[in-house]
Structures are given as structure tokens and as C-alpha cells.
């Protein structure tokens, strides 16, 4: 596969791994203080993101028609759902800080469920877009897993150095890269279809070989020609 064709899917799955972990870690650090204990923050965030991410992945699947038809809508929905927690989390942590622990856990799950659901849609959506490259699917899985592992450490360092809000913004930016790669993949597919639908001219078959017999079209013989030949003989 050419490098220009391989770059969009690899970038897409690497960006998913980075963005998912940066958003997860930043929300985990925010909600640890809100829930009052690191154990609560870790368990609530992991449980909610994994549960609703799996549900979102199930709704999309790797079906080729649905993935190709609804990828624009899914990307817009995922972008909107990832932007909401950035605005709602500070308001929620201030408004509900005096509530009971159980209520704060429920509110945290409601806050995390929409972005987790939409983030779960992105991986099977990518498998549907690049469904024809089945031989490279294990490579896509490994690229996503490696970048996720690296981003788990990178997210902690970025949160300490630049803050939780900027780490979350970097995670959203990684998903913006995913949307860009979907656009690039769509243009590549359009070019391939346009080239396949282009009519082939007769000259495209190449020049005639010297010495090769030329094929002439058959002439139609009218019924009057044998009669004229007999009259000439007489």
C-alpha cells in the first residue's frame, strides 16, 4: 500500500488512542476532587467510560454501508459530546459540591456518559471506512493500543505541567485530527471511483504491432451481387 494511502488510517487510529486517554485522564483528575476520594474518581470514570464506550461501539459496528453513510453525522455528534464536559464540569463541581457522595457519583456518570458513548463509536467507524484493508486491521489495532499506553503516561505529565483544561483540549484536538483523516479518506475514495468510471479510449490500448494482421470489419453481401456476376460472365 502506498504511503499516501497508509498515512490517513494510521494517523486516525493513533489519534483515537491519544485522544481517548487524554480525555479520560483529565476527567479522572477533575472528578477525584469532586467525589472526595481518588478511589471514587478512578472507579467511576473507568466504569462509565468503558461501559458507555462499549455501548457506543456496538451501535456503530463495522458495517460498511452504515459506516460510510453516517460517518459525518457520527463525527459531528462525537465532537459536540466531547465539548459539553469541558463547559459543564466546572459548573457541576461548584453547584453540586455540597451534595451527598451518592448524588455526586450519579451526576458524574451522567456527565461522562455522552462523551464516552460517542468516543466508543470512533474505532468501529474507522474500521468501516478502511474496511477493504483487512490485512492491515491488526496493525491498526496495535497502533491504537501502543498510543493509548503512551498517552496514559503522557496525560499525567501534561496535566501536571500545563493543567487539566489544556490536557482535555489536546484530547479534543486529537479527535479533530480523526475528523480530518476521515475527510482525506473520503477524497481518496472519490478519486478512485472517478478514475474507475472514466471511459477508456481505443487509443489507450497502445499502438499496433508491426507485422500484425489488421482485422477489417466484415462486409455485408447483398443478394443482387451473385446475379450481376452471372450476367457479366454471359
Number of C-alpha atoms within 10 A of each C-alpha: 8 6 7 8 12 12 14 21 23 17 18 25 27 23 25 28 25 27 28 24 23 30 26 21 25 22 24 21 17 16 24 18 14 24 23 13 12 15 10 18 22 18 12 20 24 15 13 20 22 15 15 22 21 17 16 23 20 14 13 22 18 21 14 17 10 14 22 16 11 12 21 14 10 18 21 12 16 24 19 14 20 23 14 14 20 16 10 11 18 13 11 16 18 10 10 14 15 11 11 10 16 10 14 20 19 11 14 22 18 12 19 23 21 22 26 28 25 26 28 25 27 26 21 21 25 23 22 21 23 20 17 11 13 11 9 15 15 10 13 20 16 13 19 21 17 13 20 22 13 13 21 17 13 17 24 18 13 18 18 10 11 10 13 22 15 15 25 27 17 18 26 24 16 23 25 19 18 24 21 15 21 22 15 16 18 13 12 15 13 12 12 10 11 10 10 10 9 8 7 9 7 8 8 7 8 7 8 10 8 7 6 7 8 9 6 6 6 6 6 6 8 7 8 8 9 10 9 10 10 9 8 7 6 5
